[in-house]
Amino acid sequence: MTLHPQPLAPALAAAEAAGWTTLRLDLDGVRGKAELMGRCGEALRLPEWFGGNWDALADVLRDLSWLPEAAGRLVAVTSWRGYAGARPAEWETFVEVLEEAVDFWRGPQGGEPGFTVVLAEPEPEPERGPAAGAPPRTPRLKRRRG
């Protein structure tokens, strides 16, 4: 299983329409493991017994009893590129933990709800004219030969 960057809005809308619990894990400004674990704890509303390490994160993602009953669960990870670039080895471990959780919930669990993770790209901003106060663009002139 591989996690691929996806646009966020369609994934959230589809999950919510299907009765899934949706959670957004925004990693903006996260540059280390301790910050990542803290952000996971807050954003995912992890239980008090969460230990703040890789094994503990793997454990809570295999025991989703702390989340409300739902048809499934979707975690949208946003603004992740800064952390991935600053800590590539930690990012790789984080992705492995997420992939293992997704694979665990995909297996035969006696009708248990699914668990999905989406790495979300920022939504494209609408095109705008020049920024306020920006100098006007100078048109390029063609040189005439001859």
Buried (B, 14 or more C-beta within 10 A) or exposed (E): EEBEEEEBEEBBEEBEEEEBBBBBBBBEEBBEBEBBBEBBBEBBEBEEEBEBEBEBBBBBBEEBEEBEEBEBBBBBBBBBBEBBEEBEEBBEBBBEBBBBBBEBBEEEEEEEBBBBBBBBBEEEEEEEEEEEEEEEEEEEEEEEEE
